[in-house]
Amino acid sequence: MITGSLLIIAGVILELATSNLNIFILGRFTIGFGVVQVTTSAPTYTVEVAHPQFRSQAGAIYNTGWNVGAIPASIILLAMSYIDSDTNNFTWQLPVGVQAVFSGIVLIGCFFIPESPRWLMSKGREEEARKFLVHYHGNDKEDHPIVEFTMNEMREALADEARSNSASYTALFTGRAMLYRSGLILAIAFFSQYAGSWLASGFTTITNKQFGFNTLEQQLGLSIGTAILGFIFSQLGSAYVDKLGRRTMLLYGTIAYTVCWVVVLICLQVFNNDSTQTGVGIFGWVVEQIFSIIYSFTWTPLNALYPVEILPFSARAKGMAMCQLLINASGIIQTYVFVYGVNAYGWKFDAFYCVFNAFAAIVIYLTFVETKGYTLERIDEIFNDPNPVKKSLADRTVVTVDQKASEKA
């Protein structure tokens, strides 16, 4: 996280210090490398250090931070739109410079947080790992049952992983269980990026014009409103990941917003054939916002939590790096391929999201496992079973980790 934050800040400095387009692009690339570093390590760290009782909420809330940045970014852009950009460089320097603010906060914070106990255990620093668990999970009680329970689970998991020789990236593709996990990582990366959020958020100017919102003030005002709604509903989704379950939220969320895209497509067809049908245009825009709400409630909290949960410790960092690589690859396809589809076909391109999300829903139903109720170390039980989905959905009594620890003690 320290390295990633430094890269982001360095990239911002490059952008602010130059008037040369090539140097500015180099700054963007530097920021991109930094973002990958942070988004690979931060969710992993969050899930590993969280108390087991609050692990899911902590991991889910992590990814909702996207909206924390989107809201001030939209407000700043709206404010800058009222300033003459031809005579004042401040209109682009402020939006660029603010990128370094949050990275600076992360960078400073990294010097005040402890290492993950699972990382400490993997490096043979068992006593330090125990001290972490005693202080943060056991309320400073050496004999708290959760301490020994977690220590034993970590020892067993690390021993199993050592026997499986999972130190290299090839481990992500070795054995049926790891291939299954890697397949889920691939699905998560592309399903989350091709759900339609790219079009709904990244191309708001185009999509809003399709519905009849043409002025700059309307565009930016709607962006602010969408970001605020996204923040509210992603927080609500974080609160329900344990109540509803990961698989349930992803499956029914995908089905629901597939229906939304079908309705949006119909409304766009009617409105673009007859622009006097303003009611239909407004209704279509509202349904598109409902898509954003559903996506924020379901995929935003789980986009970082679910891949961290399904990966074993030794492959967690590598698996998250692969997930980020796939997400970036999907982003490149969207930026340099999909944009031609949007420009060439306009509103008709939305048909892609109807078909793709229907396909995603089928894949989720057939292959996505439920991790609700399992500790990080015990999720291996799911993937070692001949039928992982059935195993994850099998009736069982879900108890808290504290209860398990007490029983084991």
Contacts in CASP RR format, 6 or more apart in sequence:
PFRMAT RR
TARGET T0000
AUTHOR 0000-0000-0000
METHOD contacts of the structure
MODEL  1
MITGSLLIIAGVILELATSNLNIFILGRFTIGFGVVQVTTSAPTYTVEVA
HPQFRSQAGAIYNTGWNVGAIPASIILLAMSYIDSDTNNFTWQLPVGVQA
VFSGIVLIGCFFIPESPRWLMSKGREEEARKFLVHYHGNDKEDHPIVEFT
MNEMREALADEARSNSASYTALFTGRAMLYRSGLILAIAFFSQYAGSWLA
SGFTTITNKQFGFNTLEQQLGLSIGTAILGFIFSQLGSAYVDKLGRRTML
LYGTIAYTVCWVVVLICLQVFNNDSTQTGVGIFGWVVEQIFSIIYSFTWT
PLNALYPVEILPFSARAKGMAMCQLLINASGIIQTYVFVYGVNAYGWKFD
AFYCVFNAFAAIVIYLTFVETKGYTLERIDEIFNDPNPVKKSLADRTVVT
VDQKASEKA
1 37 0 8 1.000
1 38 0 8 1.000
1 41 0 8 1.000
1 42 0 8 1.000
1 45 0 8 1.000
1 106 0 8 1.000
1 107 0 8 1.000
1 110 0 8 1.000
2 107 0 8 1.000
2 110 0 8 1.000
3 34 0 8 1.000
3 37 0 8 1.000
4 33 0 8 1.000
4 34 0 8 1.000
4 35 0 8 1.000
4 37 0 8 1.000
4 38 0 8 1.000
4 103 0 8 1.000
5 34 0 8 1.000
5 38 0 8 1.000
5 103 0 8 1.000
5 104 0 8 1.000
5 106 0 8 1.000
5 107 0 8 1.000
5 110 0 8 1.000
6 107 0 8 1.000
7 30 0 8 1.000
7 31 0 8 1.000
7 32 0 8 1.000
7 33 0 8 1.000
7 34 0 8 1.000
7 37 0 8 1.000
8 30 0 8 1.000
8 31 0 8 1.000
8 32 0 8 1.000
8 34 0 8 1.000
8 35 0 8 1.000
8 38 0 8 1.000
8 99 0 8 1.000
8 100 0 8 1.000
8 103 0 8 1.000
9 100 0 8 1.000
9 103 0 8 1.000
9 104 0 8 1.000
9 107 0 8 1.000
10 27 0 8 1.000
10 30 0 8 1.000
11 26 0 8 1.000
11 27 0 8 1.000
11 28 0 8 1.000
11 30 0 8 1.000
11 31 0 8 1.000
12 27 0 8 1.000
12 31 0 8 1.000
12 96 0 8 1.000
12 97 0 8 1.000
12 99 0 8 1.000
12 100 0 8 1.000
12 103 0 8 1.000
13 100 0 8 1.000
14 23 0 8 1.000
14 24 0 8 1.000
14 26 0 8 1.000
14 27 0 8 1.000
14 30 0 8 1.000
15 24 0 8 1.000
15 27 0 8 1.000
15 28 0 8 1.000
15 31 0 8 1.000
15 96 0 8 1.000
15 97 0 8 1.000
16 93 0 8 1.000
16 96 0 8 1.000
16 97 0 8 1.000
17 23 0 8 1.000
18 24 0 8 1.000
31 99 0 8 1.000
36 321 0 8 1.000
36 324 0 8 1.000
36 325 0 8 1.000
36 328 0 8 1.000
38 103 0 8 1.000
38 106 0 8 1.000
39 304 0 8 1.000
39 324 0 8 1.000
40 317 0 8 1.000
40 320 0 8 1.000
40 321 0 8 1.000
40 323 0 8 1.000
40 324 0 8 1.000
41 317 0 8 1.000
41 320 0 8 1.000
42 62 0 8 1.000
42 106 0 8 1.000
43 59 0 8 1.000
43 62 0 8 1.000
43 63 0 8 1.000
43 304 0 8 1.000
43 305 0 8 1.000
43 308 0 8 1.000
43 320 0 8 1.000
44 116 0 8 1.000
44 308 0 8 1.000
44 316 0 8 1.000
44 317 0 8 1.000
44 320 0 8 1.000
45 116 0 8 1.000
46 58 0 8 1.000
46 59 0 8 1.000
46 62 0 8 1.000
47 55 0 8 1.000
47 58 0 8 1.000
47 59 0 8 1.000
47 305 0 8 1.000
47 308 0 8 1.000
47 309 0 8 1.000
47 376 0 8 1.000
48 116 0 8 1.000
48 117 0 8 1.000
48 118 0 8 1.000
48 119 0 8 1.000
48 313 0 8 1.000
48 316 0 8 1.000
48 376 0 8 1.000
49 113 0 8 1.000
49 114 0 8 1.000
49 116 0 8 1.000
49 117 0 8 1.000
49 132 0 8 1.000
49 136 0 8 1.000
50 58 0 8 1.000
50 59 0 8 1.000
51 136 0 8 1.000
51 137 0 8 1.000
52 137 0 8 1.000
52 146 0 8 1.000
52 150 0 8 1.000
52 375 0 8 1.000
52 400 0 8 1.000
52 401 0 8 1.000
53 400 0 8 1.000
53 401 0 8 1.000
53 402 0 8 1.000
55 376 0 8 1.000
56 241 0 8 1.000
56 242 0 8 1.000
56 305 0 8 1.000
56 372 0 8 1.000
57 238 0 8 1.000
57 239 0 8 1.000
57 241 0 8 1.000
57 242 0 8 1.000
59 238 0 8 1.000
59 301 0 8 1.000
59 304 0 8 1.000
59 305 0 8 1.000
59 308 0 8 1.000
60 237 0 8 1.000
60 238 0 8 1.000
60 241 0 8 1.000
60 301 0 8 1.000
60 302 0 8 1.000
60 304 0 8 1.000
60 305 0 8 1.000
61 235 0 8 1.000
61 238 0 8 1.000
61 301 0 8 1.000
62 304 0 8 1.000
62 305 0 8 1.000
63 234 0 8 1.000
63 300 0 8 1.000
63 301 0 8 1.000
63 302 0 8 1.000
63 303 0 8 1.000
63 304 0 8 1.000
63 305 0 8 1.000
64 231 0 8 1.000
64 234 0 8 1.000
64 235 0 8 1.000
64 238 0 8 1.000
64 296 0 8 1.000
64 300 0 8 1.000
64 301 0 8 1.000
65 231 0 8 1.000
65 234 0 8 1.000
66 234 0 8 1.000
66 300 0 8 1.000
67 227 0 8 1.000
67 228 0 8 1.000
67 230 0 8 1.000
67 231 0 8 1.000
67 234 0 8 1.000
67 296 0 8 1.000
67 300 0 8 1.000
68 231 0 8 1.000
69 102 0 8 1.000
69 227 0 8 1.000
70 201 0 8 1.000
70 227 0 8 1.000
70 231 0 8 1.000
71 224 0 8 1.000
71 227 0 8 1.000
71 228 0 8 1.000
71 231 0 8 1.000
72 98 0 8 1.000
73 95 0 8 1.000
73 98 0 8 1.000
73 227 0 8 1.000
74 220 0 8 1.000
74 221 0 8 1.000
74 223 0 8 1.000
74 224 0 8 1.000
74 225 0 8 1.000
74 227 0 8 1.000
75 224 0 8 1.000
76 94 0 8 1.000
76 95 0 8 1.000
76 98 0 8 1.000
77 95 0 8 1.000
77 220 0 8 1.000
77 223 0 8 1.000
78 217 0 8 1.000
78 220 0 8 1.000
78 221 0 8 1.000
78 223 0 8 1.000
78 224 0 8 1.000
80 90 0 8 1.000
80 91 0 8 1.000
80 92 0 8 1.000
80 94 0 8 1.000
80 95 0 8 1.000
81 216 0 8 1.000
81 217 0 8 1.000
81 220 0 8 1.000
83 90 0 8 1.000
83 91 0 8 1.000
84 91 0 8 1.000
85 91 0 8 1.000
85 92 0 8 1.000
114 132 0 8 1.000
114 136 0 8 1.000
115 128 0 8 1.000
115 132 0 8 1.000
117 128 0 8 1.000
117 129 0 8 1.000
117 130 0 8 1.000
117 132 0 8 1.000
117 133 0 8 1.000
117 150 0 8 1.000
117 154 0 8 1.000
118 129 0 8 1.000
118 154 0 8 1.000
118 313 0 8 1.000
118 376 0 8 1.000
120 126 0 8 1.000
120 128 0 8 1.000
120 129 0 8 1.000
120 132 0 8 1.000
121 129 0 8 1.000
121 151 0 8 1.000
121 154 0 8 1.000
121 155 0 8 1.000
121 158 0 8 1.000
122 158 0 8 1.000
122 313 0 8 1.000
122 314 0 8 1.000
126 151 0 8 1.000
129 151 0 8 1.000
129 154 0 8 1.000
130 147 0 8 1.000
130 151 0 8 1.000
133 146 0 8 1.000
133 147 0 8 1.000
133 150 0 8 1.000
133 151 0 8 1.000
134 140 0 8 1.000
134 141 0 8 1.000
134 142 0 8 1.000
134 144 0 8 1.000
134 147 0 8 1.000
137 144 0 8 1.000
137 146 0 8 1.000
137 147 0 8 1.000
137 150 0 8 1.000
138 144 0 8 1.000
138 146 0 8 1.000
138 147 0 8 1.000
141 147 0 8 1.000
145 402 0 8 1.000
145 405 0 8 1.000
145 406 0 8 1.000
145 408 0 8 1.000
145 409 0 8 1.000
146 401 0 8 1.000
146 402 0 8 1.000
146 405 0 8 1.000
148 405 0 8 1.000
148 408 0 8 1.000
148 409 0 8 1.000
149 401 0 8 1.000
149 404 0 8 1.000
149 405 0 8 1.000
149 408 0 8 1.000
149 409 0 8 1.000
150 401 0 8 1.000
150 405 0 8 1.000
152 408 0 8 1.000
153 375 0 8 1.000
153 377 0 8 1.000
153 378 0 8 1.000
154 313 0 8 1.000
154 377 0 8 1.000
156 377 0 8 1.000
157 312 0 8 1.000
157 313 0 8 1.000
157 376 0 8 1.000
157 377 0 8 1.000
157 380 0 8 1.000
158 313 0 8 1.000
158 314 0 8 1.000
160 380 0 8 1.000
161 312 0 8 1.000
161 313 0 8 1.000
161 314 0 8 1.000
161 315 0 8 1.000
162 314 0 8 1.000
164 171 0 8 1.000
164 174 0 8 1.000
165 171 0 8 1.000
166 174 0 8 1.000
166 178 0 8 1.000
166 312 0 8 1.000
166 314 0 8 1.000
166 315 0 8 1.000
167 314 0 8 1.000
169 318 0 8 1.000
169 322 0 8 1.000
171 178 0 8 1.000
171 314 0 8 1.000
171 315 0 8 1.000
171 318 0 8 1.000
172 178 0 8 1.000
172 181 0 8 1.000
172 182 0 8 1.000
172 315 0 8 1.000
172 318 0 8 1.000
172 319 0 8 1.000
172 322 0 8 1.000
173 179 0 8 1.000
173 182 0 8 1.000
177 380 0 8 1.000
177 383 0 8 1.000
177 384 0 8 1.000
178 315 0 8 1.000
178 383 0 8 1.000
180 367 0 8 1.000
180 383 0 8 1.000
180 388 0 8 1.000
181 310 0 8 1.000
181 311 0 8 1.000
181 312 0 8 1.000
181 315 0 8 1.000
181 383 0 8 1.000
182 319 0 8 1.000
182 322 0 8 1.000
183 367 0 8 1.000
184 307 0 8 1.000
184 310 0 8 1.000
184 367 0 8 1.000
184 368 0 8 1.000
184 369 0 8 1.000
185 307 0 8 1.000
185 310 0 8 1.000
185 311 0 8 1.000
185 319 0 8 1.000
185 322 0 8 1.000
185 323 0 8 1.000
185 326 0 8 1.000
186 326 0 8 1.000
187 360 0 8 1.000
187 363 0 8 1.000
187 364 0 8 1.000
187 367 0 8 1.000
187 368 0 8 1.000
188 303 0 8 1.000
188 306 0 8 1.000
188 307 0 8 1.000
188 323 0 8 1.000
189 323 0 8 1.000
189 326 0 8 1.000
189 327 0 8 1.000
189 329 0 8 1.000
189 330 0 8 1.000
190 326 0 8 1.000
190 330 0 8 1.000
191 254 0 8 1.000
191 299 0 8 1.000
191 360 0 8 1.000
191 363 0 8 1.000
191 364 0 8 1.000
192 299 0 8 1.000
192 303 0 8 1.000
192 327 0 8 1.000
193 327 0 8 1.000
193 330 0 8 1.000
193 331 0 8 1.000
193 334 0 8 1.000
194 330 0 8 1.000
194 334 0 8 1.000
194 353 0 8 1.000
194 356 0 8 1.000
194 357 0 8 1.000
194 360 0 8 1.000
195 254 0 8 1.000
195 257 0 8 1.000
195 295 0 8 1.000
195 299 0 8 1.000
195 353 0 8 1.000
195 357 0 8 1.000
195 360 0 8 1.000
196 261 0 8 1.000
196 291 0 8 1.000
196 295 0 8 1.000
196 353 0 8 1.000
196 357 0 8 1.000
197 292 0 8 1.000
197 295 0 8 1.000
197 299 0 8 1.000
198 331 0 8 1.000
198 334 0 8 1.000
198 338 0 8 1.000
199 206 0 8 1.000
199 207 0 8 1.000
199 338 0 8 1.000
199 342 0 8 1.000
199 349 0 8 1.000
199 350 0 8 1.000
199 353 0 8 1.000
200 207 0 8 1.000
200 226 0 8 1.000
200 288 0 8 1.000
200 291 0 8 1.000
200 292 0 8 1.000
200 295 0 8 1.000
201 223 0 8 1.000
201 226 0 8 1.000
201 292 0 8 1.000
203 342 0 8 1.000
204 219 0 8 1.000
204 222 0 8 1.000
204 223 0 8 1.000
204 226 0 8 1.000
205 219 0 8 1.000
206 342 0 8 1.000
206 346 0 8 1.000
207 288 0 8 1.000
208 214 0 8 1.000
208 218 0 8 1.000
208 219 0 8 1.000
208 222 0 8 1.000
208 285 0 8 1.000
210 268 0 8 1.000
210 271 0 8 1.000
210 272 0 8 1.000
210 346 0 8 1.000
210 347 0 8 1.000
211 268 0 8 1.000
211 271 0 8 1.000
211 281 0 8 1.000
211 282 0 8 1.000
211 284 0 8 1.000
211 285 0 8 1.000
211 288 0 8 1.000
212 271 0 8 1.000
212 275 0 8 1.000
212 278 0 8 1.000
212 281 0 8 1.000
213 219 0 8 1.000
213 222 0 8 1.000
213 285 0 8 1.000
226 289 0 8 1.000
226 292 0 8 1.000
229 289 0 8 1.000
229 292 0 8 1.000
229 293 0 8 1.000
229 296 0 8 1.000
230 292 0 8 1.000
230 293 0 8 1.000
230 296 0 8 1.000
230 300 0 8 1.000
231 296 0 8 1.000
232 296 0 8 1.000
233 293 0 8 1.000
233 296 0 8 1.000
233 297 0 8 1.000
234 296 0 8 1.000
234 297 0 8 1.000
234 300 0 8 1.000
234 301 0 8 1.000
236 297 0 8 1.000
237 249 0 8 1.000
237 296 0 8 1.000
237 297 0 8 1.000
237 298 0 8 1.000
237 300 0 8 1.000
237 301 0 8 1.000
238 301 0 8 1.000
240 249 0 8 1.000
240 297 0 8 1.000
241 249 0 8 1.000
241 301 0 8 1.000
241 302 0 8 1.000
241 305 0 8 1.000
241 372 0 8 1.000
242 372 0 8 1.000
242 373 0 8 1.000
245 370 0 8 1.000
245 372 0 8 1.000
246 302 0 8 1.000
246 305 0 8 1.000
246 306 0 8 1.000
246 309 0 8 1.000
246 368 0 8 1.000
246 370 0 8 1.000
246 371 0 8 1.000
246 372 0 8 1.000
247 364 0 8 1.000
247 368 0 8 1.000
247 369 0 8 1.000
247 370 0 8 1.000
247 372 0 8 1.000
247 392 0 8 1.000
247 393 0 8 1.000
248 370 0 8 1.000
249 297 0 8 1.000
249 298 0 8 1.000
249 301 0 8 1.000
249 302 0 8 1.000
250 298 0 8 1.000
250 299 0 8 1.000
250 302 0 8 1.000
250 306 0 8 1.000
250 364 0 8 1.000
250 368 0 8 1.000
251 361 0 8 1.000
251 364 0 8 1.000
251 365 0 8 1.000
251 368 0 8 1.000
252 298 0 8 1.000
253 294 0 8 1.000
253 295 0 8 1.000
253 297 0 8 1.000
253 298 0 8 1.000
253 299 0 8 1.000
254 298 0 8 1.000
254 357 0 8 1.000
254 360 0 8 1.000
254 361 0 8 1.000
254 364 0 8 1.000
255 361 0 8 1.000
256 294 0 8 1.000
257 290 0 8 1.000
257 291 0 8 1.000
257 294 0 8 1.000
257 295 0 8 1.000
257 357 0 8 1.000
258 353 0 8 1.000
258 354 0 8 1.000
258 357 0 8 1.000
258 358 0 8 1.000
258 361 0 8 1.000
260 287 0 8 1.000
260 288 0 8 1.000
260 290 0 8 1.000
260 291 0 8 1.000
260 294 0 8 1.000
261 291 0 8 1.000
261 350 0 8 1.000
261 353 0 8 1.000
261 354 0 8 1.000
261 357 0 8 1.000
262 354 0 8 1.000
263 284 0 8 1.000
263 287 0 8 1.000
264 284 0 8 1.000
264 287 0 8 1.000
264 288 0 8 1.000
264 291 0 8 1.000
264 350 0 8 1.000
265 347 0 8 1.000
265 348 0 8 1.000
265 350 0 8 1.000
265 351 0 8 1.000
265 354 0 8 1.000
267 280 0 8 1.000
267 281 0 8 1.000
267 283 0 8 1.000
267 284 0 8 1.000
267 287 0 8 1.000
268 281 0 8 1.000
268 284 0 8 1.000
268 347 0 8 1.000
268 350 0 8 1.000
269 347 0 8 1.000
270 277 0 8 1.000
270 280 0 8 1.000
270 281 0 8 1.000
271 277 0 8 1.000
271 278 0 8 1.000
271 280 0 8 1.000
271 281 0 8 1.000
271 284 0 8 1.000
272 347 0 8 1.000
306 371 0 8 1.000
307 319 0 8 1.000
307 320 0 8 1.000
307 323 0 8 1.000
308 316 0 8 1.000
308 320 0 8 1.000
309 371 0 8 1.000
309 374 0 8 1.000
309 376 0 8 1.000
309 379 0 8 1.000
310 369 0 8 1.000
310 371 0 8 1.000
310 379 0 8 1.000
310 383 0 8 1.000
311 319 0 8 1.000
311 320 0 8 1.000
312 379 0 8 1.000
312 380 0 8 1.000
313 376 0 8 1.000
313 377 0 8 1.000
338 349 0 8 1.000
341 349 0 8 1.000
342 349 0 8 1.000
366 389 0 8 1.000
367 389 0 8 1.000
368 389 0 8 1.000
369 382 0 8 1.000
369 383 0 8 1.000
369 388 0 8 1.000
369 389 0 8 1.000
369 391 0 8 1.000
369 392 0 8 1.000
370 392 0 8 1.000
370 393 0 8 1.000
371 379 0 8 1.000
371 382 0 8 1.000
371 392 0 8 1.000
372 398 0 8 1.000
373 398 0 8 1.000
374 381 0 8 1.000
374 382 0 8 1.000
375 401 0 8 1.000
375 404 0 8 1.000
381 391 0 8 1.000
382 388 0 8 1.000
382 391 0 8 1.000
382 392 0 8 1.000
385 391 0 8 1.000
END
